[in-house]
């Protein structure tokens, strides 16, 4: 199986398609180029011709992990995009993604509808996973050449030469349409924003204008990404983004909690560190992380004080070891003791005990809330009953059925007498 023709082969093939357009054209398809929907010609090309686009937002986190696992440089996927070995790596990465929407099952019983969108030199802007799926079915399935003969040639749009920004706009627009396509994971979306800011020197306001996303959403994704990267470094798994793909709501709550602590940087860092401790042990605590993390922020002072009491001796050692540093600290006259607590939390062997402190505090807070809610249940039920009776009175008419109503009112009156006696004591 070839994973893309060479540049000379692609250029020769494309010249032939355009030269013989009347014979080769298979229809038209709208593509947003430069922010304008343009009707472009559709052709059928050999399934081996297109090349995967390596600068693909969907696969950013997987590429990062590949680089980390294989100790490769950050430019590995960009040094020479025509290397066949990179197409092979990208194909293996894409194979990890095609199960998200059961693409093999879908294409096993359906024909291709939307065309792949190719650059002028044959790289796939939209449809990388679909191309990978069709190749797997055609080349790697039992009797694939016979059973999936319809994929021997695939429908494509061949775009005119576009700028990188125009290509990114097309990807933004087409890859987020709903059908068999899968939404970007939050981590890939965040990595995509960061990549474009770094590549083009944008700020988030310019990127928002060009991509159609809200500036506030872009800023939020970038902040969540920074927190997530700090967490992965904290657990010694940098670039292993697959470990946190399902933890988006946790990082959203950490971002919110940091904002709530306003300009107190040491308290923000302490809250984040304690959240990381719980996130690492989320299988040992009840409740979802998106509900536990706000409780850490709301009870941060109490948790910090309990940690200081529990580890008073260790904390004294930390302070003593950093005495020289503190002599040159601009804040020496008004020392921030939270910094010492943060240094304490860097000691690995105490983190299990710190987790138990946090878990106990969260359990205490939850139990208190449940007790408070239980105490308010009587008032809640009386209010509900009053509302229901008011509604019944409002909707009654001369035609309403009265059967059984007096009996129910009598029952209500008996209960009301009992409630009045109880409430008046």
C-alpha positions in Angstrom: 0.0 0.0 0.0 1.4 3.4 -1.0 0.6 6.2 1.3 0.7 9.0 -1.2 2.3 9.7 -4.6 5.5 11.7 -5.1 5.3 15.4 -5.9 6.1 14.9 -9.7 3.5 12.1 -9.9 0.8 14.2 -8.2 1.6 17.3 -10.4 1.4 15.2 -13.5 -1.9 13.6 -12.4 -3.5 16.9 -11.5 -2.5 18.5 -14.8 -4.2 15.6 -16.6 -7.4 16.0 -14.6 -7.7 19.7 -15.2 -6.7 19.4 -18.9 -9.4 16.8 -19.4 -12.0 18.3 -17.1 -15.0 17.5 -19.3 -14.1 13.8 -19.1 -12.8 13.6 -15.5 -15.1 15.9 -13.6 -17.5 14.0 -11.3 -19.5 16.9 -9.8 -19.0 20.0 -7.7 -18.6 20.8 -4.0 -18.7 24.0 -2.0 -15.4 24.8 -0.1 -14.9 28.0 2.0 -11.8 29.7 0.5 -10.7 33.0 1.9 -14.0 33.1 3.8 -16.1 32.7 0.7 -18.0 29.6 -0.3 -16.7 28.6 -3.8 -18.0 25.8 -6.0 -15.0 23.5 -6.8 -14.8 20.6 -9.2 -14.8 17.0 -7.9 -12.5 14.3 -9.4 -11.8 10.6 -8.7 -8.2 9.7 -8.0 -6.4 6.5 -7.1 -6.8 5.8 -3.3 -2.9 5.7 -3.1 -2.5 9.3 -4.5 -3.4 11.6 -1.6 -0.9 12.3 1.2 -2.0 12.8 4.8 -1.6 16.3 6.1 0.9 16.2 9.0 -0.1 19.6 10.3 -3.5 18.1 11.3 -5.2 19.5 14.5 -6.9 16.1 15.2 -3.6 14.3 15.6 -1.5 16.9 17.5 -1.7 15.2 20.9 -0.9 11.8 19.3 2.1 13.3 17.5 3.4 14.9 20.7 3.2 11.5 22.4 5.0 9.8 19.5 7.8 12.4 19.7 8.0 11.9 23.5 7.9 8.1 23.4 10.6 8.0 20.6 12.7 10.8 22.0 12.5 12.8 18.7 12.9 16.5 18.1 9.9 18.9 18.0 10.4 19.5 14.2 10.3 15.8 13.3 6.9 16.1 11.5 7.9 19.3 9.8 11.5 18.8 8.6 10.5 17.1 5.3 6.8 16.6 4.8 7.5 14.5 1.7 9.2 11.7 3.6 7.3 8.4 3.2 8.1 7.3 6.7 6.2 10.2 8.1 3.1 9.2 6.1 3.5 5.7 7.6 3.6 7.1 11.1 0.6 9.4 10.5 -1.3 6.4 9.1 -0.7 4.5 12.3 -1.8 7.5 14.4 -5.0 7.9 12.3 -5.8 4.2 12.9 -6.1 5.0 16.6 -8.8 7.6 15.8 -11.1 5.8 13.3 -12.8 3.7 16.0 -14.3 6.9 17.6 -17.2 7.0 15.3 -17.0 3.4 14.1 -15.8 4.6 10.7 -14.8 1.1 9.6 -18.4 -0.2 10.2 -19.8 2.9 8.5 -17.7 2.7 5.3 -18.1 -1.1 5.2 -21.7 -0.6 4.3 -21.7 2.9 2.8 -20.2 4.7 -0.2 -18.1 7.9 0.0 -20.3 11.0 -0.1 -18.4 14.1 0.7 -15.1 14.4 -1.2 -11.7 14.7 0.4 -10.3 18.2 0.2 -6.8 18.3 -1.2 -4.2 21.0 -1.4 -2.8 21.9 -4.8 0.0 19.4 -4.1 -2.1 16.5 -2.9 -2.2 16.8 0.9 -5.5 16.1 2.6 -7.0 19.1 4.4 -10.3 17.5 5.3 -10.9 13.7 5.3 -7.6 12.2 6.7 -9.4 9.7 8.9 -11.8 8.8 6.2 -8.9 8.2 3.8 -7.2 6.0 6.4 -10.4 4.0 6.9 -10.9 3.4 3.2 -7.3 2.4 2.8 -7.6 -0.1 5.7 -10.7 -1.6 4.3 -9.4 -1.8 0.7 -5.8 -3.0 1.4 -6.0 -4.7 4.8 -9.4 -6.5 4.9 -9.9 -10.1 3.8 -10.7 -9.9 0.0 -10.6 -6.1 0.4 -9.8 -5.4 -3.3 -13.0 -7.2 -4.3 -15.3 -6.4 -1.4 -14.4 -2.7 -1.3 -13.6 -2.1 -4.9 -15.6 1.2 -4.7 -12.6 2.6 -2.8 -10.1 1.9 -5.5 -10.7 5.5 -6.5 -11.8 8.2 -4.1 -13.6 11.5 -4.7 -11.6 14.6 -4.1 -11.6 18.4 -4.6 -8.2 19.7 -5.7 -7.9 23.3 -4.5 -5.9 26.1 -6.1 -2.8 27.2 -4.3 -3.9 28.5 -0.9 -2.1 30.3 1.9 -1.6 28.5 5.2 -4.2 30.7 6.8 -6.7 29.8 4.1 -6.0 26.1 4.7 -6.5 26.5 8.4 -9.8 28.3 7.8 -11.0 25.4 5.6 -10.0 22.9 8.3 -11.8 24.9 11.0 -15.0 25.1 8.9 -15.2 21.6 7.4 -13.8 19.4 10.2 -16.4 20.7 12.7 -19.5 19.9 10.6 -21.7 17.2 12.1 -22.2 13.9 10.3 -19.8 10.9 10.6 -17.1 13.4 11.5 -15.9 13.5 15.1 -15.4 16.7 17.1 -11.9 17.7 18.0 -11.0 16.6 21.5 -10.5 19.5 23.9 -6.8 18.9 24.1 -6.3 18.8 20.3 -8.4 22.0 20.0 -6.2 23.7 22.6 -3.0 22.5 21.0 -4.3 23.7 17.6 -4.9 27.2 19.0 -1.4 27.3 20.6 0.2 26.0 17.4 -1.4 28.7 15.3 -0.6 31.5 17.7 3.1 30.4 17.8 3.3 29.8 14.0 1.7 33.1 12.9 2.5 35.4 15.9 -1.2 36.0 16.4 -2.8 37.1 19.6 -6.1 35.4 20.6 -8.2 38.3 19.3 -6.8 38.0 15.8 -7.2 34.2 15.9 -10.8 34.5 17.0 -11.5 36.8 14.0 -9.8 34.3 11.6 -11.2 31.1 13.1 -14.7 32.0 14.1 -14.2 31.0 17.7 -14.8 33.4 20.6 -11.7 35.1 22.0 -12.8 34.1 25.5 -13.1 30.4 24.5 -9.6 30.5 22.9 -8.1 32.1 26.0 -9.9 29.5 28.2 -8.6 26.6 26.2 -5.1 27.9 26.3 -5.2 28.4 30.1 -6.6 24.8 30.5 -3.8 23.6 28.3 -1.2 25.3 30.5 -2.7 23.7 33.6 -2.9 20.3 31.9 0.7 20.5 30.8 1.7 21.3 34.4 -0.2 18.3 35.6 1.5 15.9 33.1 4.9 17.3 34.2 3.9 16.9 37.8 3.1 13.2 37.3 6.2 12.7 35.2 4.3 12.1 31.9 4.9 15.1 29.8 3.1 15.0 26.4 1.0 12.0 27.3 -2.1 13.9 26.5 -4.2 10.7 26.1 -4.1 10.4 29.9 -6.1 13.5 30.4 -8.4 13.5 27.4 -11.4 12.7 29.6 -10.5 15.2 32.3 -11.5 18.4 30.6 -14.1 19.4 33.2 -11.5 19.0 35.9 -9.1 21.5 34.2 -12.0 23.8 33.6 -12.7 23.9 37.3 -9.1 24.4 38.2 -9.0 27.4 35.8 -12.2 28.8 37.4 -10.7 28.2 40.9 -7.5 30.1 40.0 -9.6 33.0 38.8 -11.6 33.1 42.0 -8.4 33.5 44.0 -7.7 36.7 42.0 -4.2 38.1 42.4 -3.0 35.8 45.2 -0.4 33.9 43.1 0.8 31.6 45.9 -2.8 30.6 46.9 -3.5 29.9 43.2 -0.5 27.6 43.0 -1.4 25.9 46.2 -5.0 25.3 45.0 -3.7 23.9 41.7 -1.2 21.7 43.5 -3.8 20.3 45.8 -6.1 19.7 42.9 -3.4 17.8 41.1 -3.0 15.6 44.2 -6.7 14.7 44.1 -6.7 14.3 40.3 -3.9 11.7 40.6 -6.0 9.8 43.1 -9.5 10.4 41.6 -10.2 6.6 41.7 -10.0 6.7 45.5 -12.5 9.5 46.1 -16.2 9.7 45.7 -17.8 12.2 43.3 -16.7 13.7 40.0 -13.6 15.9 39.8 -15.7 18.8 38.5 -17.6 18.8 41.8 -14.6 18.0 44.1 -12.2 20.6 42.8 -14.5 23.7 43.6 -14.7 22.4 47.1 -10.9 22.4 47.4 -10.9 26.1 46.4 -13.8 27.0 48.7 -12.1 25.3 51.7 -8.5 26.1 50.8 -7.6 27.9 54.0 -8.8 25.1 56.2 -7.0 22.5 54.2 -3.8 24.5 54.3 -4.0 24.9 58.1 -4.6 21.1 58.5 -1.5 20.4 56.4 0.6 22.8 58.4 -0.5 21.2 61.7 0.0 17.6 60.4 3.5 18.4 59.0 4.7 21.0 61.4 8.1 19.3 61.9 8.6 18.8 58.1 7.5 22.4 57.5 10.1 23.7 59.9 12.8 21.8 58.0 11.6 23.3 54.8 11.7 26.8 56.2 15.2 26.2 57.6 16.5 24.9 54.3 15.3 28.0 52.5 16.4 30.6 55.1 19.1 32.0 52.8 16.6 32.4 50.0 14.2 34.2 52.3 16.9 36.7 53.3 16.8 38.1 49.8 13.0 37.8 49.3 11.4 41.2 48.7 8.5 40.0 50.8 10.6 39.1 53.9 8.9 41.8 56.0 5.5 40.2 55.2 6.4 36.6 54.5 4.0 34.4 52.6 3.8 31.2 54.5 1.9 29.5 51.6 5.2 29.4 49.7 6.7 27.2 52.4 3.6 24.9 52.1 4.1 24.7 48.4 7.7 23.7 48.9 6.5 21.1 51.4 4.2 19.6 48.8 7.1 19.0 46.5 8.2 16.2 48.8 6.8 13.0 47.2 6.5 10.8 50.2 3.9 13.1 52.0 1.5 13.4 49.1 -0.5 10.3 50.0 -1.1 11.7 53.5 -2.0 15.1 52.0 -4.5 13.4 49.8 -6.1 11.8 52.9 -6.3 15.2 54.6 -8.1 16.7 51.5 -10.4 13.6 51.2 -11.4 13.9 54.8 -12.1 17.6 54.5 -14.2 17.1 51.3 -16.1 14.3 53.0 -16.8 16.6 56.0 -18.0 19.4 53.7 -20.3 17.1 51.7 -21.8 15.5 54.8 -22.5 18.9 56.3 -24.2 20.0 53.1 -26.3 16.8 53.1 -27.3 17.4 56.7 -28.2 21.0 55.9 -30.3 19.9 52.9 -32.0 17.2 55.1 -33.0 19.8 57.7 -34.6 22.0 55.0 -36.6 19.1 53.5 -39.7 19.8 55.6 -39.9 23.5 54.5 -39.2 22.4 50.9 -42.1 19.9 50.9 -44.5 22.4 52.5 -43.6 25.0 49.8 -44.2 22.4 47.1 -47.6 21.5 48.7 -48.6 25.2 48.9 -47.7 25.7 45.3 -49.6 22.6 44.2 -52.7 23.7 46.1 -52.5 27.3 44.7 -52.3 25.9 41.2 -55.3 23.6 41.9 -57.4 26.5 43.1 -56.4 28.6 40.1 -57.4 26.0 37.5 -60.7 24.9 39.1 -63.9 25.6 37.0 -67.6 24.7 37.3 -66.9 21.7 35.1 -64.0 20.3 37.2 -64.6 16.9 38.7 -65.2 17.2 42.5 -65.2 13.5 43.3 -62.8 12.7 46.2 -61.6 16.3 46.6 -63.3 16.8 50.1 -61.7 13.6 51.4 -58.3 14.8 50.3 -58.9 18.3 51.8 -59.8 16.6 55.1 -56.6 14.6 55.0 -54.6 17.8 54.3 -56.3 19.7 57.2 -55.3 16.9 59.6 -51.7 17.0 58.5 -51.7 20.9 58.7 -52.9 20.7 62.4 -50.0 18.4 63.2 -47.5 20.6 61.3 -48.7 23.7 63.1 -48.4 22.1 66.5 -44.8 21.0 65.6 -43.8 24.4 64.1 -45.1 26.4 67.0 -43.1 24.5 69.7 
